């Protein structure tokens, strides 16, 4: 299973960050993705992307990634 666009501002969305309740709902979505993955879970995100709708550059990985214990998460980086 893949979770793509795992950037703060996308997942969780910028709009949900204004409300603790909405932020918790998006965290539940991440939890569901992580617990339903049967063979592997791949969380991907670009190093930075300009969001024209928001008018900002997104470049911080999702805060949800920080909640995953290091002994569970195997980080890999791809550089171009």
Secondary structure, DSSP 8 states (H G I E B T S, - for coil): -EE---BTBBTTBTTGGG-HHHHHHHHHHHHHHHHH-SS--EE---S-EEETTTTEEE-SB-TTGGGS-TTT--------
